[in-house]
Amino acid sequence: MTQTPSNADQIAFWNGDAGEKWVKAQDRLDAMLAPITAEVLKAASVKPGERVLDVGCGCGETSIVLAKAGARVTGVDISRPMLARAKQRAAESRIDAFDAIEADASERKFDATYDLLFSRFGVMFFADADAAFANLRKALKPGGRLAFACWREPRANEWVSVPVGAIRPHVPPQPPLGPEDPGPFAFADLARVRRILANAGFDSIAARPFDSPMQLGETFEDALAHIQDFGPVSRMMAPASDAEKAKAAAALRHALEPYASKKPIALGGATWIVTAKA
Ligand SMILES: C[S@@+](CC[C@H](N)C(=O)[O-])C[C@H]1O[C@@H](n2cnc3c(N)ncnc32)[C@H](O)[C@@H]1O
């Protein structure tokens, strides 16, 4: 695989601990994200026989759903462990209409044969988003379209702002992340998303907010364990001392107590569902 030097950090990240954790938590994450999957699929309105490029396909959930809807799907991702899981799942489901490519989607040259560019949370990690979308647009046939889901701003996403806010005072400071730096919230600013897509040659750009509860665990203890083992909280706690970890864990428990009475434990999630035409 060739690699754009500027995406090297993301390639290392998704091939390291993060990729392994996504593979391990895949069933839970797909269940948690199911309402968003349904929403972005509705926006994509894929038709049987269409060719779809699933950008940052990860462990393959959306590629498999698209293939089951009759599309011929290419999943592209930089994460070897996640792609391996995607291939294994497609084989287990006896899905032939799925190919996996290990490549950086921002620079891989695709033939202009796709009807649809699709992504569930796989397009916010490009170091140069303008160049990435200009490249991806070239994969579309004339009249092709795009549909993806991305996160709105962190404070609208309780599932991340509540746990992160609770532990932040107790763990070592994190390197600052700018709002446009590659990461889950890089597309929170809709004006930026519109600018990137327009610069890449897309039109009919539309985005609507979609809110859905993020089910973090069946029980309070299950949710607490998952949050500490996965995502930003686990990364923030990793360099902490034992004493700091204990304080952070207590603060997290306290912050989540208001959500403990309902089963499963769910905190708010806030996304943009974005569509455009080539
Ligand atoms: C948040 S995960 C989402 C995975 C999957 N779409 C899902 O919803 O389960 C982001 C995915 O984007 C992939 N990714 C990040 N940068 C990429 C790039 N430059 N090219 C291709 N995939 C990339 C990661 O490896 C990871 O699988």
Ligand as a Chemical Component Dictionary entry (heavy atoms), coordinates in Angstrom:
data_LIG
# 
_chem_comp.id                   LIG 
_chem_comp.type                 NON-POLYMER 
_chem_comp.pdbx_formal_charge   0 
_chem_comp.three_letter_code    LIG 
# 
loop_
_chem_comp_atom.comp_id 
_chem_comp_atom.atom_id 
_chem_comp_atom.alt_atom_id 
_chem_comp_atom.type_symbol 
_chem_comp_atom.charge 
_chem_comp_atom.model_Cartn_x 
_chem_comp_atom.model_Cartn_y 
_chem_comp_atom.model_Cartn_z 
_chem_comp_atom.pdbx_ordinal 
LIG C1  C1  C 0  -14.822 5.398 12.815 1  
LIG S1  S1  S 1  -14.238 4.100 11.805 2  
LIG C2  C2  C 0  -15.712 3.690 10.909 3  
LIG C3  C3  C 0  -15.651 2.328 10.264 4  
LIG C4  C4  C 0  -16.913 1.885 9.541  5  
LIG N1  N1  N 0  -17.267 2.765 8.462  6  
LIG C5  C5  C 0  -18.056 1.768 10.517 7  
LIG O1  O1  O 0  -18.955 2.603 10.535 8  
LIG O2  O2  O -1 -18.033 0.804 11.306 9  
LIG C6  C6  C 0  -13.291 4.990 10.592 10 
LIG C7  C7  C 0  -12.719 4.128 9.507  11 
LIG O3  O3  O 0  -12.089 4.968 8.530  12 
LIG C8  C8  C 0  -10.901 4.324 8.109  13 
LIG N2  N2  N 0  -10.014 5.325 7.515  14 
LIG C9  C9  C 0  -9.425  6.385 8.129  15 
LIG N3  N3  N 0  -8.666  7.077 7.247  16 
LIG C10 C10 C 0  -8.785  6.440 6.041  17 
LIG C11 C11 C 0  -8.234  6.660 4.754  18 
LIG N4  N4  N 0  -7.387  7.671 4.504  19 
LIG N5  N5  N 0  -8.567  5.808 3.750  20 
LIG C12 C12 C 0  -9.400  4.758 3.991  21 
LIG N6  N6  N 0  -9.949  4.499 5.193  22 
LIG C13 C13 C 0  -9.652  5.329 6.214  23 
LIG C14 C14 C 0  -10.384 3.692 9.393  24 
LIG O4  O4  O 0  -9.414  2.691 9.168  25 
LIG C15 C15 C 0  -11.668 3.148 9.998  26 
LIG O5  O5  O 0  -11.969 1.869 9.552  27 
# 
loop_
_chem_comp_bond.comp_id 
_chem_comp_bond.atom_id_1 
_chem_comp_bond.atom_id_2 
_chem_comp_bond.value_order 
_chem_comp_bond.pdbx_ordinal 
LIG C1  S1  SING 1  
LIG S1  C2  SING 2  
LIG S1  C6  SING 3  
LIG C2  C3  SING 4  
LIG C3  C4  SING 5  
LIG C4  N1  SING 6  
LIG C4  C5  SING 7  
LIG C5  O1  DOUB 8  
LIG C5  O2  SING 9  
LIG C6  C7  SING 10 
LIG C7  O3  SING 11 
LIG C7  C15 SING 12 
LIG O3  C8  SING 13 
LIG C8  N2  SING 14 
LIG C8  C14 SING 15 
LIG N2  C9  SING 16 
LIG N2  C13 SING 17 
LIG C9  N3  DOUB 18 
LIG N3  C10 SING 19 
LIG C10 C11 SING 20 
LIG C10 C13 DOUB 21 
LIG C11 N4  SING 22 
LIG C11 N5  DOUB 23 
LIG N5  C12 SING 24 
LIG C12 N6  DOUB 25 
LIG N6  C13 SING 26 
LIG C14 O4  SING 27 
LIG C14 C15 SING 28 
LIG C15 O5  SING 29 
# 
